[in-house]
């Protein structure tokens, strides 16, 4: 039975069996989504439990045309954000708790940066695009199946998925995180869901149905205990999939071994935290360095009848790590043997993980074997990933291999990956990558290469050198207008995170009005109202308002000024009112500031209003009267 039939059975007949089947199908995905947002296993467990309570109560509201995984995703994200806000308020009140939280071991840096942005990016998509991605990657459906569910043909479904991935990639890029649409698809497949032990779905089903009667949230303790044993593994696996920041992915064999040993130790520590019995049951089994025995261990995992379709990424990493000690060619051997298995989820996922690991170690060898992948979409994805790894060590060879590929929409995104890796390899490679990109023949591939250069040159800097960033901006400004508008626009957001005043100097070079206005908004809001702690040093709302007065007009000026004043502390905002001269905007801003201030200190708000000039008298006097009225205890019903 599909989701729609199960929902009808549950709603029409109160079938616990049908509801239990829905939980079993979607709980891993809900847990994974919650964990990305709230970042803590126990909180994610609470969110997941509450989402299924909502489903039990509101299943009757889900229409036949709706995609259940889409409904669950949006419910999970909304519930998780609410939980996160509640937790943030609690931490603000409890300083000591914050200090204790800061001493806890942090997740892997790659996932730490990626996870919150993943859901921010998903939230920027239209509902139809969200549904297409959820069906394709979270439910592992083919394009044809996605199209059947959404009422599209196979080609249109594929285009919708690819368009959504590219939108997400652009969102990541504007926030200084360089990844690819290919890698995002892999991440969505690998880390949307959390693995689930036998019996857990039945427990959650019972708790959710029981929660209907009580009207409140049911504790997620059943899930919490389990989560303690798998969270570290999930975070470790994420680091293999996504390329974030400036960390080089070309590593030698000894580094691979050290990292894998650290991974196993981290997983063991997490298991010990959940109880010695759990740790004993999940302790790593001995791994051989013989290729034939290694293949038997890998095949046993892939053909496990008790866990069909599952892949233990950490186990694959340990097998590869051990094999490298005595037999560096053992990994290609494993790939060839895995390719001979019958097609299926386990085989394909194992091959992708083996290719990723081989690409880190020997990308040239990995590239020579990519033809083993029979699925064209998966082959294109792995080609892009391997070329990215290759470009980190030998960009000229990566480019030579790339130029051998046919120039089509499937290969063109790889140009962005290669040039991003090339430009971001170190502080001196940006100019070399830029020269090579400019010399490519005009076309879509060249445009992808140019945007890859600016992403790598600026976006890869963990400790940004503004001289390097300025060199990148100067290069982008020297391009022909059509290229400059695309490339310089991509540079605006990451530059504004490093130094918004520097980004502001280049906005005037953008000839396209819509591109320029978007850049003005990105800079103004980052400069005036920082999002992350490392941006606080650049906060200067007074300078932003002066700059907006010079470069922005019409709605661009109005909306950004109004946004800035709505986010500032009212006392600070009141002191900046002299910088706003446009009458309509002043009226809106005065009302915004006075209303916000009036909620906490109406006397101070009234005193400030009375200092405003007579030109603001209409707005001023009405607000003074409103804020000066005493609150009546005998209000009429």
DOMARTI-407610 format. One record per residue (C-alpha): x, y, z. Coordinates in steps of 0.2 Angstrom, whole numbers, plus 5000, padded with zeros to 4 digits. Each point is the difference from the previous one (the first is absolute). Layout:
% DOMARTI-407610
XYZ ...
***
This chain:
% DOMARTI-407610
500050005000 500650174996 500050155012 498350064994 499249845003 500749985017 499450175005 498249964994 500049845010 500650095015 498850154999 498549894994 500349855012 501150075014 501249864994 501549995012 500949884987 499950134987 500650145011 501449885005 500549974982 500150194997 501150025015 501249864995 500250084983 500350185005 500750005017 501849994994 499850154989 499150105013 501349965013 501450054987 499150174996 499750045019 501849965004 500750124986 499050145008 500149985019 501749924999 499849905016 499349825000 498950025015 499250154993 499849924983 499149855008 498850125008 499750084984 499749844991 498849945013 499050164999 499949994981 499249835000 498850065013 499550144988 499849874986 498949895011 498950155004 500050094983 500149854988 498250044994 500650184994 501349924987 499250014983 500249864987 501150124990 501250035013 501749915002 500149935018 501950015001 499850194995 498750025014 501149915012 501550104995 499250175002 499249945017 501749945006 500950164995 498750115008 499949905016 501949995001 500250194998 498850035014 500949885011 501650094995 499350175005 499449935016 501749935004 500950164995 498950105012 500349885014 501950014997 499950195001 499249995017 501249865006 501750064998 500849865009 499149874988 500750094985 501849985008 499749825002 499449984982 501550084993 501149875008 499249864991 500949924986 499550084983 499449904985 501149994985 500450184993 499349964982 498349945007 500150145013 500050134986 498949904988 498549945010 499250175005 500250064982 499349844992 498250045007 500250194997 500349964982 498649884999 498850135008 500550124985 499249874988 498250004993 498949875008 500049904983 501950005000 500149955018 498849854996 501049954985 501750005010 499249905014 499349874989 501649984990 501350005013 499149975017 498849864993 501349944987 498750014985 500550014982 499650154990 498649904992 499249965017 500250185005 499150064984 498649875003 499750075018 500150184995 499149994984 501550034989 500949914986 501749925004 501050144991 499150145009 500249915017 501949994997 500150184995 499050055016 501249915011 501650064991 499350185001 499749985019 501749945003 500850144990 499050135010 500649915017 501850014993 499850184997 499350035017 501549915008 501250104989 499350175005 500449955018 501849954997 499849824999 500649924984 499249844995 499249934984 498349954995 500749824998 500650005018 498450075007 499049864991 501249885009 499850085016 498150004999 500149824996 501249955014 499650115014 498150044999 499649855010 500749935016 500249815001 498749915011 500149845011 498649875000 498650045011 500250185001 498650044987 498849905010 500450105016 499850164991 498449954993 499349965016 500650165009 499350114985 498349925001 500050015019 500550184998 498450044991 499049995016 501150105011 500150154989 501850035004 501749954995 500649825004 501849985006 501249934987 501049905012 499749844990 500950094985 501350095011 500849845007 500349944983 500550164993 501550005012 500749854990 499950074983 500250195000 501950004998 499949874986 498850114990 501150155003 501649914995 499249934984 499550184995 501850064999 500349874986 498750074989 500150195001 501450124996 499950155011 501350145005 501849994996 500549825006 500949914986 499349834995 501649944992 500749895014 501449875002 499749825006 500650045018 498850145002 498649904994 500449875013 500250125014 498350084995 499149835000 500849955016 499450165008 498249974992 499949835008 500650075017 498750144999 498649874996 500649895015 500050155012 498250044994 499449825003 500850005017 499050155004 498449914997 500549855011 501349875000 498849864994 499650104984 501950044997 500449815002 498749954987 500650134988 501949995002 500949994983 500449834993 501749964995 500550064982 501149904989 501450074989 499849864987 499050064985 499049834998 499550005018 499650194999 498849964986 499249875010 499750125014 499350134988 498949884991 499349935017 499550185004 499250034983 499149835000 499450015018 498249935000 499650085016 500450184994 499650004982 500550164990 501150075015 501850054998 501250035015 501150144994 501149995015 500349814997 500550034982 501250145005 500849885013 500149864986 500950124988 501150075014 500649835005 500249944982 501150154995 501449945013 500549854989 499050014984 499750184992 499249924985 498849915011 498750144999 499849994981 499949815002 498550035012 499250124988 500149874986 499349875011 498650115006 499550054982 499749824997 498649985013 498250024994 499450184999 499250075016 500150135013 501449915010 501149974985 499850184993 500350085017 501549905004 500850044983 499850185002 500850005017 501449894993 500250134986 500150145012 501349925011 501049954985 499850184993 500850075016 501549884999 500349984981 498850104989 500849964984 499749815004 498250045005 499750104984 500649854989 498849885009 498450124999 499449904985 499649865012 498450105006 498649954988 498850135006 500350164990 499450125013 501149925013 501549994988 499850194996 499950035019 501649905004 500950074985 499750185007 500649955018 501649914994 500550154989 499850115014 501149895011 501349994985 500050194998 500550035018 501749914996 500250024981 498850124992 500850004983 499749814999 498250025007 499750134986 500849894987 498849865005 498550115001 500350074982 500049824994 498249985005 498550054989 499450185003 498249985005 498950055015 500649855010 501850044999 500050195001 499850015019 501649905002 500950164993 499450095015 500649875012 501749984992 500350194999 499450025018 501249875006 501450084990 499750185006 499849955018 501549885002 501050135008 500250195000 501050014984 499049894988 498650124997 500850104987 500649844990 498349935001 499250164994 501250014985 499649834994 498150035002 500150164990 500949904986 498649874998 498850024985 498550105003 498549915005 499149925015 501549905006 501150165000 498750095011 500049865012 501950005001 500050195003 498749985015 501049865006 501650115001 499250135010 499249875012 501749925003 501050165001 498950085013 498949875007 501349885005 500950125013 499849945018 501150155006 499750124985 501450114994 499150154994 501450044987 499649834992 498250045000 500350174993 501149924986 498549884996 498850154999 501150104989 500149854988 498249985000 499750194997 501249984984 498949884992 498850044985 498350075007 499049844998 501349905009 500350135013 498250015005 500049815003 501749985008 500050165011 498349975006 500549825006 501550095010 498950135009 499349895014 501649915005 500950164999 498750095011 500349865013 501950055000 499950194999 498350084994 500950164998 501149924987 498549924991 499250174999 501450084990 499649884985 498150014999 500150154989 500849894987 498549894997 499150064985 498449905002 498850095011 499249845007 501749925004 500650165008 498550025011 500249825006 501850035004 499550165009 498849915011 501249865004 501350125005 498950125010 499249875011 501649915004 500950175004 498650065011 499349855008 501349865001 499449825000 501649915007 501250055014 501550024989 499050144990 499750115016 501750094998 499350074983 498350065007 499850194996 498150044997 500550194998 501249974986 498749884992 498750145000 501250134993 500549874986 498249964996 499650184998 501450014987 499749844990 498249955002 498450074993 498149965000 499549835008 501849955002 500350145012 498350005009 500049815003 501849995007 499850155011 498449945007 500849825003 501550075009 499050115012 498849855003 501549905006 501050125010 499850035019 498750145001 501150125010 501449984987 498750024986 499450165007 501750085000 500149964981 498450094995 500950154994 500749904986 498349964993 499350154989 498849924988 498250045008 499149844996 501549905007 500150115016 498249975004 500249814999 501650005009 499450115014 498549895003 501049855000 501350065013 498750085011 498949855000 501449885004 500750125013 498350025008 499849825004 501550015012 500250185005 498550114994 500650155010 501750004991 499149984983 498950155004 501450105006 500949974983 498550034990 499850175007 501850054994 499549974982 499750164989 498450074995 500149924983 499749845008 498550075011 498649894992 500949835004 500850075016 498450065008 499049854996 501349895007 500350105016 498150005003 499949814998 501549965011 499550125013 498349925003 499949905016 499549824999 498349985006 499649865012 498150014996 500249964981 498349954992 499949824994 
***
